[in-house]
Each structure stands twice: as C-alpha cells, then as structure tokens.
C-alpha cells in the first residue's frame, strides 16, 4: 500500500492534493482539525470539504489531528510507517492580522507543527518527499524597496529592472525586513524544512507561494483575497481595500496548477529545494483590476471603501519568478490564467 499524508486536507490546496494523489492510486490520509473555523469563523470551516472527501473518495481516511500535538503526530506516522510515500504539508495559520492576536497559536501551528511533521517523517519514512506550502511572506517587506512606478490601475516595477520580465527570484534576501508575526512563523518553518533536507539528506521542498486560489477556497476577510472579493461582489457585501490606492499587485496561481507542481516534485525529488511559485507574469492583477474583473463577471458593482493604512508586512508588488522550478521540471506549465480562475470562482460563488 502507498500512502500520501496530506495536512490541511480540508483546505484549498490540501483538498486539491487529496483528490490528485487519490486519482494516482494512493491511499490518502488527511490531517485537518478545522482550525480555519477557529481562525475565521464557521463560514470558513473546512468541515464540509473534509466530509465531501470522505464520502466521495473510497481510499481516503480523515484524521482530526492537531499538528501542534507531538505525540499525536508521531503516533500516526508510527502506525503508517514506511507505507507513507509522500507528505504534503499545507496546514497553516495564514493571516497577518490574526497572527498578531495570538502569536503562540500562530507559531505553534506554522512552526512547531511543521517541526513535528518533519521529525515524524525523519523517524518513520525518511525517503518520502516532504512537500511544504511556504509563502512569499518569508521575504518580509523587502519587495517594497524595489523601484516601483505608479500606473493608472497598478503599481509596476521599472522596466529597466532585472525583475521586470519574470518577477522576483529565490535569491531575494529574507533577512533584515519586517515580516509580520505570521511571516516570521513561516520563515521558521521554511528554514527548518530546508535544514532537514540538508542536514538529514531528506527530499524536502519549500514552495514559496504567491496568492494561492481556486473555486474550493473558503475565502474570509482576513485570508483568501480573490475568493472573498468575488463573494462580496456576488452577495453584495461591503469590502475594504487597505492601502496603496488599491493598486497593489499579486500574482495568482490556481490550486490545480500548484498541485501539478507537487506531483512533479514527488516524481523527481531532491533535498532542500526552494522555489518561488505563483501566477508569475502569466497570471497577476492589482486590487483595482481584480475588482473590475469581479464586477464584469458578476454583473454587479462591489460595495467597497478605502482605508489608507496598509496591512503590516503587506507587499505593494509581488510577481513570482517561476523559472527555477520550470528549469528543474520543464514539463510543468500553468493551465489557468486569471480570467479562467476568476470565472471558476464566480461560478462556485453563484452555486453556493
């Protein structure tokens, strides 16, 4: 029996990974204790998704394990042992604002929980690729020091800058910057994943994601940019834009394309890999541009207000340079552009 362990299995990326690896013939064990409902309220609960996976996938098993509990994590991995062929770690506390409210909880989930999973993998299935969903927030606010130009609907980097053509590479420093509490906990996890790869020669990878999105996202005010924006537009909810005149730019990668990258790494793993992963120049938008697309697709006008104060640690402009991953995995390509992604999100909002 080949087992794929997926943490955060009821979430956007976790559930996509569950379905993909199940389709590839794996028995999948999902770990998710629905902390997203604790973070963001019942509307953001992962429980319905987890229940749907149990009902629809015959070789899926759900474990409501809290990854902050070392004995629970080690015990589960001990039972599964070397049957584990891959560990996909997507569970996280994902919000800047929420992390500042409960730093111990944030660090416990993002950093300590990751360490528990790494050590369980090292002890019981060290040859299994360990795939970690990191974040571009490990770079802190360093990107805000880039030479940016204010255009009509977005901020953009100067055309003469080396990053203009393809975005920000992995060589950008993660040091000497403001990360937010959330960013700091993800840095700790990211570096530890790398260290287990180097020190113990384990096949590990950190995917430093831009905005991860898709129709299965349970978007909330504090997390899930495109999903929550579309939800507000469709349902007539008020929305607040924070800072930068609404011209801040994000690249957006569909969950399906990200899990394609997971699968590519699983099939050809290497130790201590680090990749920026996101929509890149293929799929990106400013807040203003996203609002315009939401309004176009829904036929409704968004009720929004503007707050001058930006969120701490927020990026003005982020576009991922994905060429390092494409060089190592040349068969990987993004199938979803922004319009296709947003159309799926809109249709999911209409159906809910």
N, C-alpha and C positions, 0 to 999 in steps of 0.2 A: 504494500500500500504506500502511495506517495501522498504526503500531507503538505498543504500550504496553510500556514498560520497567517491570519490577517487581523491586525489590530485596528480598532476603529471601523469594524466591519459594517456598521450600520450607517456610516457617513458617506459622503460623496465619493471620495477616492477609494475608500475601503470596500464599499459595496460593488463598485465597478471592478475592483481587483478580484473580489469573491467570484463574481459571475465569469470573469475571463478565465481564471485558473480552474474553476469548476468545469467550464467548457473544454478545457485542455485535458480533462480526465483526472484531475486531482480531487482527493477528499479534502475539503476545506474546513478548517476550524476557525471560526470568527470570535474575536475577543472584543466585547463592547458592553460597557455597563451604563450606557446612556447618560454620560456626564454632560453631553451637549444640552440636555434639558435643564440641568443644574446651572450651566453657564448662561443660557439664553432663553430659558422658558420652554413650556411644553410645545409651543409652535415649532421649535427647533429640534424636538425629540427625534432620536434615531430609532426609537422602538418600532414604528410602523415598517420601516425599511428592513429592520432585522427580522421581524415576523414574516415579512414577504419573502425574504431569502429562505427561511426555514420551510415555508410552505411550498416554494417553487423549485428548490434545488434538493434532490434526494441525497446527495453526498455532502451536504452542508450541516455542520453542527455549531450551535451557538454556545459560547461560554461568557457569562456575565462577570468576568474577572476584572478587578480593579488593578491596573498595571502598577500602581503605587505600592501594592502588597507583594513584597518579595517572595514570601513563601507560596502564595497562590500562583505566581508566575512560574517559579521554579518547579512546583509540583505538577503543573500542567505539562510543561516541557519534559519533565522526567517520565511522565506516562506515555507521551508520544514518542520520545526518544529519537532515534535515527530515522524513523519514518518521516520526520519533517525534512522536506526537500527545499523549502524556501520560507523565509519570514518576511512579511511585508508589513512595515510599521507605519500606519497612517494616523494612529490615535494622537490627539493633541488638544491642548487648550490654545485656541488660535487667535485670540483678540488682544490687541494692545491695551485697550481700556479696561477690559475685565481683569487682566493680569495685575494691574496696579491695585485693584481692590483686594485681591487675595494672592499675594506673591508666593506664599508657601504652597498653596494649591497648584498654582501655575507651574512652579518649579518641580513640584512633586510629580505632576503628570508629564511635563515635557522633558525634564532632565533625568530625574530619578527613575521614572517609569522606563525610559529608554535604556538606562543602565541595567535595570532588572532584565529586560528582554535580551540585551547583548550578552549578559553573563549566562542567562539560561541557554542561549544559543551556543555559546562557547563550551559550556559543560556537556550539552546533550546532542547537539547537531552542528558542530563547528564547520562542516563543509557546506552547509546550507547558505546560499546567498542571503544577506541581510539587507533589505531594501528600505531605506528610510526617507520619508517625506519631510525634508527640511524646508527652508523658506529663504527667500531673498532678504528677509529682515535680519539675517545674520550679518549683513553688511552695514547695519545701522543706518544713520543718515548720511553716510559718506557720499552716496549718489547725489545728494542735494548740493554738493560742492562742484558738480560738473558745470561747464559753461552752457547755460540754458538760455533759450530765446523764447520770449512770449509771443505766440501767434494768435490769430483770431479765436481759435477754438481749443488750443492746446499749448502746453509747453513742449519744446523740442530742443534737442541738443544741437549745438552749432555744426553745420555741415562739414566744417574742416576737421572736426574732432574724430579720432580713430574709432570711437564707438558709434558714429552716426550710421554707418552702413548696416551693422549687425547687432548692436546693443552691447550690454555690459558683460564682460567675461569673468571667469572664476579668479582671475589674477587680482581683482579689486581687493584691497585690504578689508579685513573685518575688524581691525583694531582702531582705537582712538576715535570713537564715534559714539553718538547717542543711539542706543538700540531700542529703548523701552524695556520694561521688565520682561515682557513676552519675548522680545528679540534676544535678550540675554539668556533666557532659559533654553531657547532654541540653539543658540551658539554652543552652550554647554553640551547639549545632546549631539549636535553636529560634529563637534570636535571629538567627543567620545566615540562616536561611530567610526570616525576616521582612525582613531587610536587603536580600537580593537582590530581594525583591518591591518594596520601596520605592525602593531606590537605582537598580535597573535596570528598574523598572516591569515586572516579570515576574509572571505569575499564580501565586502561591505560597500555600499554606495549611499551618498547623500545627494538627493535630488533637491536642489535649491529652487523651489518653485516661485513663479510669479503668482498671478491670480489663477487659482485652480477653480474650474467652474463646470457647469453642466446642468441638465434638467433635473437630476436627482438631488440637487443641493437644497437643503433646508435653510435657506437664507434668513438671517436675522439682522437686526440693526447694527450689531457690533461685528458681524462677520458674514461674508457671502455677498460681496459687492454687487455683481451682476444679477444674481438671483433675487436678492432683496430689492434692488432697484426696479426690476421688472414686476415683482409682486406689488410694490407700491403703486406703480403706474397702472397696472391692470385693475387693482382693487380700489384705487382712489385714496390710498393712504398718504399722509404727509411724509416728505423726505427732507432730510437736512444735508446740505453739502458743507463740508468742513474745509475751509481754507483754499488758497492758491487760485481763487476765482473760478473754481470748478474746472480748471484746465489741467489738473494733474493727470498723468498718463500711466496706464497699466497695460502690460501685455496679459493676454488671457488664453489659457490652454484648456481645451476640453478634457474631461476626465478620461474619455476613451483614448485620446492620443497619449496622455500621461501613462496609462496602464500599458499601452503598446511599448512605451519605453521601459517599463518594469519588466515586461516579458523579454524584451531584447537583452536586458542586463542579465536576467535569470539564465538565459540560454548561453551566454558568454560572459561569465562574471570575472571580476578582477578585484584585488584587495584595495581598500581605501580610496575608492573612486569618488570624485566630486564633480557634479555637473550643474550648471545653471540650466533650468528647464522652464519653458514658458511659451507663450504665443510668439515671442520674438517679433521681427518685422512682419511676419505672416499674419498675426492677429493681435492688434492692440488698439486702444482708444483712450481718449480723455473722458473725464466725467461728463463734460458737456456733450461730447459725441455719443456717449452711451445713452444719455437721456434722450437725445434726438432719435436714436435708433429704437429705443423702447417706445417712444411716442408714435413713431412711424408704424411699427409692427402691431401695436395695440389699438391704434386709432384713438388714443386718449392722451390728454395732457397731464403731465406729472405735477402734482401739487408740492412744490419744493420751496424751501427757504435756504438762505445762505448764512453761515456762521463764519466770521473772519478767522477765528482761531483754528489752526490745523491740529490734527491729532499728533501727539508726541511720537517721534520716530517715523512719521509718515514720509513716503517718498514723493517728490514732485514729479519725477520722471523715472520710470523703470521699464526697460525693454531688455529681455534676456538674450544674450548671445548663446545660441544653442549649437554652435559649430563644433565644440569639443565633443559633445555627445554624437553628433552626426558623423564626425570623423571616425570615432570608435565603433559606431553602429550605423553604417551607411544605408542599411535597408529601412531604417526608421524614417518616417515622414509624417507630417501633420495633415490629417484629412479634414479638419474643421477650421474654417475661417470664422471671423467674428459674426458675420450675418447668419451663417448656418447655426452656430452655437446659440445666438440670441433667439433665433426662430424656435429652436427646440425648447429653450427656457420659457419663452412666451406660451408655447403650446401646452407645456406642463402646468404653467400657472392657470391657464384657462380651464384645464381639465380637473384641477384640484378643487 
